[in-house]
Amino acid sequence: MPKDSLETLLLRHYGDTAPVPTGLQERLCATVYQQAHQLDQEQQVATHLRQKRISRRHAVRIVAIGTAGLGILSAGLEVFEAALGSQQDTQQAFS
């Protein structure tokens, strides 16, 4: 499916006599610049991370923190599921 230009899509949707929305070009340009800036920042971070050397101690610390976070998340989910299970049991008893 070919990609239509924005003008073609607007004409198809609104017709030839429809007014152009106010500030459309400015909003589109701002969005494009913002996305380009964000992509540039992400590329800079990725380049920095590829070039930065990480010590084994730092890598182990990152893995340990991530594992601890997953453990806490898992425990929280178990508590949440237990609370939901007890609510469902009491609701069924009242029905």
C-alpha positions as CSV (number, residue, x, y, z in Angstrom):
1,M,0.0,0.0,0.0
2,P,1.6,3.3,-1.0
3,K,2.0,6.0,1.6
4,D,-0.1,9.1,0.8
5,S,1.2,12.5,1.7
6,L,-0.5,14.4,4.5
7,E,-2.0,16.8,2.0
8,T,-3.6,13.9,0.1
9,L,-5.0,12.4,3.2
10,L,-6.5,15.7,4.3
11,L,-8.0,16.4,0.9
12,R,-9.5,12.9,0.9
13,H,-11.0,13.3,4.4
14,Y,-12.1,17.0,4.3
15,G,-12.4,17.8,0.6
16,D,-11.2,20.7,-1.5
17,T,-13.2,23.4,0.2
18,A,-12.2,22.6,3.8
19,P,-10.1,25.2,5.6
20,V,-6.6,24.3,6.7
21,P,-6.5,23.8,10.5
22,T,-4.9,26.7,12.2
23,G,-1.2,26.1,13.1
24,L,-1.1,22.8,11.4
25,Q,2.3,23.4,9.7
26,E,3.8,24.7,13.0
27,R,2.5,21.7,15.0
28,L,3.8,19.3,12.4
29,C,7.2,20.9,12.2
30,A,7.4,21.0,16.1
31,T,6.5,17.3,16.3
32,V,9.1,16.4,13.6
33,Y,11.8,18.5,15.3
34,Q,10.9,17.0,18.7
35,Q,11.1,13.4,17.4
36,A,14.4,14.1,15.6
37,H,15.8,15.6,18.8
38,Q,14.6,12.6,20.9
39,L,16.1,10.2,18.3
40,D,19.4,12.1,18.4
41,Q,19.5,11.9,22.2
42,E,18.8,8.2,22.1
43,Q,21.6,7.7,19.6
44,Q,24.0,9.7,21.8
45,V,23.2,7.6,24.8
46,A,23.6,4.4,22.9
47,T,26.9,5.5,21.5
48,H,28.0,6.6,25.0
49,L,27.0,3.2,26.4
50,R,28.9,1.3,23.7
51,Q,32.0,3.3,24.3
52,K,31.9,3.2,28.1
53,R,33.7,0.4,29.8
54,I,32.0,-1.2,32.7
55,S,33.8,-2.9,35.5
56,R,32.8,-6.4,36.5
57,R,31.9,-5.1,40.0
58,H,29.6,-2.5,38.5
59,A,28.0,-5.2,36.2
60,V,27.4,-7.5,39.1
61,R,25.9,-4.7,41.1
62,I,23.5,-3.8,38.2
63,V,22.4,-7.5,37.9
64,A,22.0,-7.8,41.7
65,I,19.8,-4.7,41.8
66,G,17.7,-5.9,38.9
67,T,17.3,-9.3,40.5
68,A,16.3,-7.8,43.8
69,G,13.8,-5.6,42.0
70,L,12.3,-8.6,40.3
71,G,12.0,-10.4,43.6
72,I,10.2,-7.5,45.2
73,L,7.9,-7.3,42.2
74,S,7.2,-11.0,42.4
75,A,6.4,-10.8,46.1
76,G,4.1,-7.9,45.5
77,L,2.2,-9.8,42.8
78,E,1.8,-12.8,45.1
79,V,0.3,-10.5,47.8
80,F,-2.0,-8.9,45.2
81,E,-3.1,-12.3,43.9
82,A,-3.8,-13.5,47.4
83,A,-5.9,-10.4,48.1
84,L,-7.9,-10.8,44.9
85,G,-8.4,-14.5,45.7
86,S,-9.7,-13.7,49.2
87,Q,-12.1,-11.0,47.8
88,Q,-13.4,-13.5,45.2
89,D,-14.0,-16.1,47.9
90,T,-15.9,-13.7,50.1
91,Q,-18.0,-12.4,47.2
92,Q,-19.0,-15.9,46.2
93,A,-20.0,-16.7,49.7
94,F,-22.4,-13.7,49.8
95,S,-23.9,-14.5,46.5
